[in-house]
Amino acid sequence: MEKDLILQEIPLFMALNRKEKALLLQKSRIVEYKKGQIVYEEGAPPDAFYCLILGRILIYTKDLNGNEKPLEYLHRGKYFGIISLLTGEPHSVSAKAINDCALLVISKADFDLIIKQVPVLAVDLSRTLCRRLKNKDLHQKSIFESTIFSVYSSYSHAGKTIYALNLALSLKKETRKSVIVLDIASGEKIHSLPKKLEIDDSPKVFALEDKAKSDVREAKNYILASKFGVDLFCLNYQAEDDACRKKLNAILSNLVNDYHYIILDLPAAMDNFVFSVLNQSDFIHLLSSPECIDLKRTHHLVERLKAEFNFPETKIKIIINEYKLSKISCVEQKEFLGSAIFATLPKMGLVAKDRLVLEDADSEYAKAIRRISRQASDSCVGLALGVGMGYGFCHIGVLKVIEEQKIPIDVISGASIGAIIASLWATGRSSAEIMEITREFREPKFMWSLADFTFPSLGFIKGNKMYHFLKKYLGDKTFYDVRLPLKVVASDVRKKESKIFDEGPLVEALMASCAMPGVFRPFSFAQGLLLDGGIITPLPTEILFKMGVRKIIAVNVTPCRSDIVSQYEKIKEQLSVTYEAVKKREWFNLKKYLKERFKTNILDIIFSSIEVMQAELVEKEVQLADVVLHPDTSGMHWLELHRSSEFARRGEEEARKNLDKIWQVINE
């Protein structure tokens, strides 16, 4: 795997510029560890920064009897060993490969050099280091890594408390890890979360301004357990009391030893205390309604956080809560914000419940929270659908199994035929409904209903019929109409790089993604000509990895290289017409010939040539997938669209055969 791709996606390094990343590339190396091999042991001196590229790492300590006590299982993209590097203290835990692993490693000397030359990195690390080292000797660490989320809005009634509650419940449900919510209020305001978690109506509240409560260890006596598995801690503060800020920071430094996820439900205030807490957070979830005035407020808040606290934009997640009907489009909302929208919370039902992710799990609001929590906890599951024309109908069978087994898919990507099927599924059509659409190709001749031939300057099929076919089933839908995040991949001809579509009309994105070179005319956009996504990215796993998806299921329907070469040789042997003979034919006769001999035509030669190239590219893409489904398409041809049922059956068989692997990855 390429080091530059890994460095791009490590959260710690995402905000660095090109020169700084180049320094990291120069100073890093990839080291392989065998199953059971120790990376470092508890008590050993710090030697390097480690980031997991492939495999899984167990972080553990040992009890008095020498037995291993697991703290955390790390997967791709996680880094470790950094606190010991910064403090110079021995490792407080051990790290061991639990299967064959590849790690990106930066030696201590090189990491020290990087810290000196990259001040932005030093500032970012100082937050984590300061929080995790305060009061570290008060009690032994019981977890390896924790994440603090601040839920905040610049105005009242943004729905942040319900969101914080459901985010906490969803994190607990999806990860089965420890979660605590801090219900923070100013002055003597009443706390609402105890009632929503069905805890005593008169809970104990820790007053941060109370000078009698000087020992932060006393705070643990105020933590309340709920029957839903989420703990609650209610705190009050005085806005202008600096002691409140210091005491809360000390409490957070304790909680990171015991909880994997800490959710801070902050008041809608703009005082120094609130901004100080935001500065201690790993991520800030900012809630806003879709109204113009609220979007403007949120924009100004984001700019202030970046300017005054140097908070990277990647750590600020803007969430639109549609409890108010929007009078402007999603595109206009983004323009008002000046930033990307991380997620949208659909409007709740008329009889809304407080704990929607548990009590109304099928509601659109609950589904949105579930996707957010899975992404926040690095348990997001992505599905990549590869290219392959008729072979691509195998994807339908895979989707059938996913539906039947209720396998959670949080984001889907596709190229060419994979993009079409992904788009139909993401806009709400079931695998059975997609299968029904393929009935249009029930006879071989119907495949040619999509071909509108033209003078072959850039391609001998115009694509107008293809456009109308897609319009028939997708209409004017855009990427804002999908029920889960969708990424469509095309290829930029001039820049020689992938073009990722995640906004705008779906049909236009699909036309670009399906424009097979030499066959369809390239699709023209303002930024240039775009061709089939499979030219550069035949199996779009990298786009999922760049999004932060760490659990990827890839459906590769591209035949292996040896099969492609064998098939190509047969095509050459069967080809009964020479170039000179084709040249002498009238254009109408050539069209007729292509229809009659579709298995030995120029389309097949082009497609087979592309397949050879794609087979090489796929080898790189599959490295980023945790499970690769490769349906057996032997005895079938890429142009046999009328055999969609058989293709789908092959995909279904492959998915069922790998169900154990899929669930193992999802449940890690």
N, C-alpha and C positions, 0 to 999 in steps of 0.2 A: 504494500500500500504506500502511496506517495506521502512524504512527510508534510508537504505544504498543505495538503487537504486536511490532515489531522490538525495542524496548527491553526488553520482557519476556523475550525469548529470547537476548539477548546475555549470555553467561556472566558477563562482567565486572559486569553490572548486575542480575543475577537476585536477589541477596540484599538489594537496596535496598528501603526502604519506599515507600509510596505518595507521600509528600511529596517524597522524594528523586527518584523517577522523574518526578514532575510538573515538577521543576526541569529535568531532562534534556529533557523534551518541549518545554519553553519555550525552551531554549537551542539546540535542534537544528533542522536543516533538511534537506530532501531535494534533492540536486543530481544532475542527469543528465549522463552522459559518453558521448560517441559512440565507436564502435569506433575504436581507434588513438589516442584522446586521452590525453595524459599527465596523470596526477593530480598527481604531483610527481616531481622529478628528484633523482638522487643529488647531494649537495652543497648542495641548496636548504635554506633555513632552515625550521624546522618552522612550520606554519601552522594545522593542524587535526587533530582526531581523525576518522578515517574508518571507517565500517562498511558493508560491501557488502550491499545489499538484493537487487538483481537483477543478473544477468550474471556475468562472470568478470574478475578482475584478475590481471595478470602482475606479479610482483615480480622485479626483475632488477638486475644490476650490469653494468658494461662492462669488457672487458679492455683491455689496452694499445693494441689496434688499433681500439678503439671498437665492437667487436662485443658484442651483447647476450648475457649469460650468465644464463639463467633460474634463479631460486632456488626459486620457489614459484608455484603457481596457486591463487588464493584464490576461494572460492565463497561463496554467501549465508551471512550470519551472522558472517563473519570480520571482525575489526577490525584496523587497522594505522595506522602513524604515531605510535603512542603513546610509544615509547621516546624519540624525538626531542623530543616535547612535554615529557616529564618532565625530560630532561637539558638541553634548550635547544641541543643540538648539531645540526649539519646532518644531513639524511637520509643514511644510509649506503647506501641502495638507491633504485632508481626504481620507480614504480608506473604501470602503463599499462592502460587498458581494452582487452581483446581482443575484446569485443563490446559492444553497447550496454548501459550499466550505469546503475543508480541507487544512489547512496551516501547514507547518513545522515551528515551532517557537523556537527561542533561546533567552532567556531573556537577558536584557542589561548587567547584572552582569556576566553571563556566556560568553557573546560575548566579553566583555572586557578582560576576562581571556584568551579566545581563541586568540585574537589579540596579547596578550603578549607572548603566547607560540608558535604561528605559525608566525614567521617573514616573510615568503614568502607571506602570506595573507596580512600582513600589507603593504608590498611594493606594491602589486597589487592594494590595495585600495587607497593608497596614490596618485596614478596617477589620478584616477577618482575624488577623493576628491579635489585635488589641482585644477584640470581643472574646476570643477563645482562651486567652491567657489570664484574664482577670479572675482572681479567686480560683484558679485551677486546682489548688491544693485543698479546697474545702471538702471535696469528696471525689471519689474515683469516677472517671469517665465511664459511662455505660453504653454509649453509642460512639460510632466513629465520626459521622458527619451529620450536621444539621443545617437546615435552611430556614431563614427568617423571611416571612412575607408580611409586608405592611399593606393593609387594605385601607384606602384613603380616598377622599373626595374633597374638593375645595368648597363644596356647598352641602347643606343638609338635604336629607330625603333623596339621596342618590341610590338607595338600596344596598349600601355597603355592608350593613350588619347581616342581612339575610345572605348576601354573597359570601361574607367571611365564614358564616356558620356552615353553609353548604360546601364551601371549598374545604373546610376542615373535615367535615363528614365524608366527603368524597375522597380526600387524601387517605383517610383511615381505611375506607372500604377498598380502594384500589391498591394500596401498598401494604396494608396490614402492619404499618409502622406506628410509632408513638406520635401523637398529635396533641398540641395544647393551643387553646385560644386565649389571648389576653384581651379582655374587655376593658378598654381604657377610657375613662371619662374625666372631664374637668370638673373641679368643684365638688358639689354634692349631687350631681346628676344621677338618676336611677339607671341601673344596668338592666338591659333587656334580655341578654343571652341566658341567664340562669333559668328563666321561665321557658325559653325556647328549647333548652336542653333538659327540661323537666327536672331541674334542681330546685332546692329549697327557695321559696319566694323571698326569703330574707338572708341572702348569702353573706358570708364574711367578706368584707372589702378591705383590701390593703391600702392604707392611706400613705402615699409616698412622702407627703409633707410632714408626717408624724415623726418628730425627732426621737421619740421613744423606740421606734422601730429602726434602730441603727444597724442591727445585724441582719444582713440579707438572707442568712440561712433560715431566719424565722419565716420568710416568705413562703416556704414550702408548706407551712401549716395552713395557708390560705388557698391552696390548690384544691379544686373540687372535681371529683370524678363523676362522669355522667354514665348512664346506662348504654349510651351509644358508642362508648369506647374512646370518646374525646374528652380531655380534661379542660377545665376552665379556671381562669385566674382573673378576678375582678380587681382593678386598681383605680384609684383616684389620684389626681395631681393638682397642684396649683400652678397656673400658667407662668408666673414670674419667679417661681422658686427654683433656683439652679440646683438645689440639693435633690429635687425630684428627678431631674434628668440624670444626675450621677447615680442615684440609687437604682433607677430603672436599668441603666446600663450594666450595673453590677448584677442585678437579677437576671438579665438576659445572658450574661456570661456564665451563670450557673445553669440556666435552662438548656443551653446548647450541649451540656454534658448528658442530658437525660431525654431529650425529645428530638426526633428526626425532623419534625416540622413544627414551627412556631408561627402562629397566625396572629398578627396584631390588628385588632379592630380599633382604629384611631378615630378620635372625634374630628368633625369637619371644622377644625380651627387652623389658624395660620400663625400660631405662636412659636417661640423658640423651642419649647419642649417638643412639639410635634415634629418640627424640622430636624431636631437632633435625633429623634427616634427613627425617622426616615433614613437618616444617614447611617444608622446601625443595621439597616435591612439589607438582605441580599437581593430582594426584588420588591418593587413597589407596584401594586395593582391599583391604578387610578380609575375610578368609576365616573362616568359621565352620561347624561341623557343625550339623545341625538338632537336636542334643540341648539340653535346657533349660539345663544348666550352662554350655555353650559359648555359647549365645545370651545368657545373662546377662553372661558375661565380655565379650562383644562390645559389649553395651549400655553397660556401665560405661566401656569404652574410648572409645566414641564420645562419651559425655558428657564425658570428660576432655579429649579432643581439642578439643571445642567450647569448653569452659570455660577451659582453660589456654592454648590457642594460637589462639583465635578462628577456628578453621577452619570455614568455611561448610559446612552439612550437604550442600549440593549437590556438594561435592567429595569427600565420603566415600561410597564405593560398597560396600555390604554384599553379599557373595556367599556363598550357602549351598552348601557342598560336600556332596553326599549320599553320601559314601563310607560313612557310617553310616546305617542305616535310621532314618527319622524315626518317633517314637512320637506326635508331635503334628501337627496339621493346619498348613497354610500360614498360615491366619488366626491360629492360636495362636503360630506362630513370629514373626509380625509383632508381635503383642502383647508377647512377651518382649523383642524388640529395641527396641520403641518407635520404630522407623524403618522406612522402606520397604526392601524387598529389591530390590536392583538386578538380580540374576540368580541363577539356580540351576544348579549343575553336576551333571548326572545321574551316577549311579554308573557307574564304568568297568567294562568287561567283566572276566571272570576272567583273561584273558591280556592285560592292559593294556600298551600300549606307552608309552614316555616321550614320544614326539613324535606325539601322536594326530592333531593337525590335518594332519599330512603323511601319516602311515602308516595312519590309520583315519579318513579324512575324513568318512565317512558315519555314524560313531558319534554318538550323541546328545551326548556330552561335547564332541566336536570341533565340532559344530554350535553348541552354546552358546558356546564360546570364539570362534567365528567371528562370531557376532552381537555379542558384547562388543567384539571388536577393531574391527569396522566402526563401532559406535557411538562407541567411544573415538577413532577416527580421522576422525570426521565423514564417513565414507563409507557410512553406514547408508542402505539403500534402503527407502522406505516405499511402500505401495500403498493408495490411497484408492478405495473403491468407492461410487459415488453412488446416489441413490434413483431410482425409476422403475417400480415394479411389474413388469409384463411386460418392459419395456425392460431391466430389471436382469438378465435372462437373458443379455444380451450379456457380462456379467462372466465367465460360464462359458467362453466362447470365448477371452477374454483370458487366463484362468488356464491354459487348454490350451496356449497359446503359451509362457507363462512356464515351464510344466513341461517342454515339449519343448526349449526353448532353455536351460534351466537358469539362468534369470535369477534372481539372488539377491534374495530379499525378506526383510527383517529384521523388519518390523512391518507390520501390516495394519489398516486402519480401515474402518468401514462404517456406513451409515445405512439404515434400513428394509430393503428387499430386498438392498441391498449388505451390510448387517450379517449377514443370514441366510447369504448365500453366503460371506462372509468367515469366519463362525463354522464352517461346515461344512468349509471348506478348512483353517482353522487347527487344527481337531481331527483332521486326518489324512485326510479324504476327498479323493480326486483329482477333477479336473474331470470325468472320465468318470463317476465315481460320483455326483457332484452332478447331472450331466445325467440320469442314470438316475432320480434322485428326482423330477425334473420330469415324468417320464412319467406321474405320477399325474394330470396335467392334460392327458392326451392328447386329450380331447374338450372343446369349449367348456363343456359342462354341468358338468364336473368342477370348474371354478373355483368354482362355487357350493357345493361341498362344504365350503368353509371358512367359509361365511356362516351364522351362527346369529342370526336376526333377533330383536330385542327392541323394547320401547317406546323410541322415540328421544329419551331425555332428554339423555344425553351422547353418544350414538352409537347407530345402529340395528343394529350388529353387536356381540354380546357379546364375541366373541373366544375362547370356550371351545374351539371346534373348531380354531382356529388354534393355541391352546396345546397341544392334544393332538397336532397335526401336528408341531410343533417337538419335543415330548417324544419322539415316535416315533423321531426321527433324532439327537437330542442327549441324550436321557435326562436324567440328573442331572449332566451335565458342568458344571464351573465354569471360570472363567478360568485356574485353575491347571492345567487339563488340556490347554491348547493347546500346540502345538509351536512357536509363535512368538508374540510379543506381539500382542495383539488389543485394539482399542478400538472399542466400540460406542457410537453417539451417539443420544441421545434429546433431547427438548425439555421443559424445565420450564415448565409453563403459568403458574404464579404469578410466578416469578422472571424469566420471559421471557429465559432463557438456556439454553445447551446443558448437558446432563447427560452426562458421560462415564462409561461403565461399563468397568472393567478388573478387577473382582473380583466374586465372588458367582456365583450360578447363571446360565448362559448364556441359558436359555429366558426367564427373567424380564427380562433386559436386552433381548432381542429383542422380546418382547411390547411393551415400552415404545417401542422404536425403530420399531415397525411400526404404532403406533396412529394411523392417519390421522384427523385431526380431522373430526368430523361423521359419520364412518363407523364406526370402532371406538371403543368406550368407552376413555377414557384409562386407562392402567395405574396403579394406586394403589400408592405406596410410602410409607414412613414419613415421608419428607421432602416428600410432595405428589403431585400428579397429573402424569404424564408422557405426552407425545404423541410422534408421529412425529418422528424425528431430522431429517428433511428440512425441517421447518418453519423451523428456524434454520440448520441446517448440512446442505444437500443434497449437498454434496461435501466430505467430512471431511478436508481437507488441513491446516487450521489446527491440529488436534490433533496431527498428525504433526510439524508445524513446532515446536510448543511442546515436543515431546519431544526436540528437537534433531536431528530428521531433516532432512538438507539435500539429499537426492536423492529427489524425490517423483514417483511415477507416478500420475496420477489418471485414473480411468475415469468420464467424464461422459456419462451416458445421457439426460440431460434435454434435450428438443428446444430449439432456439434460440427466442428470443422471437417472431420472425416466424412460425415454423411453429405455435407454440402459439396465437397470435392467429387465424391462418387456420383452424386446426382448431376452435377455440372458436366461430367464426362459423358453420361448417358444422353444428356441434351445435345451435346455436340455430335454424338454418333447418330442420333435420330433425326437431326436437322436435315431435311431432304431438299432444301432450297439454298442455293448459294447467294452471296451478296449481289452478284450480277443479275441473277434471276429476279430477285426482289426489286432491284433497281428498275427493271423493265416493266414491272407491273403497274397498272393504273392504280391511283390511290384508292378508288372504290374496291378494287380487287384485293389490294393489300388488307384493307379493313376486313373483307370477307375471309381472307386467308387467316388472319389473326383470330377471328372468331372460331373457325373450324379447327385450328391447330394450336389451341391455347397452351398446350403442354410443350410445344417446341417453337416458341416465338421469341421475338425480341424482348418482350416483357419478361419472359422467364430468364433470358440471359442477363438482363439488367438486374432483376431481382436476385438471381443466384450469385452474381458478382458482388452485390451489396451484402448478401448474406455472409460471404467469405470474410469480408471486412468486419461485419458486425460480430461475427463469432469471436474475433480477437478482442474487440471492445468489451464484449459481454464478460470476458474473463476478468477484467478489471472491476466491472460493476458488481459481479457476484460476491466479491470480497467484502463488500459493505453490507451484505444481507446476512441475517441470522438463519433464515430458512430459505432455500432455493427450491422452488417447484419447477420441474422440467418434464412436462408431459411427453409421453411417447407418441410421436406423430409419424412413425414409420408407416409406409404404405399409403400415405395421404399427400396431397399436393396443395401448395399454398393458394392456388386459384380455385380449388374446389369448395367455393362458398356454399354450394348447395348441400354440402355434408356437414353443416353446422352442428347438427345433433351429435354426430360422431366425434367431432372435435371437442364439443362440450363434455361428452362422456369421458374422453381421455383426460381432460382437465380435472373432472370430478374424481376419477380414480387416483390421480396423482395427489390431490389434496387429501383424500381419505387415508392414503398410504402414509402421509406425513403428519397426521393429526397429533400424534404424541410429541413430535418435535416442535410443532407450532405451539401447543399448550405449555410445553416446558419453557420456551422462550418468553411467552406472555406472563407466566406465573413466577418468573425469576424475581 
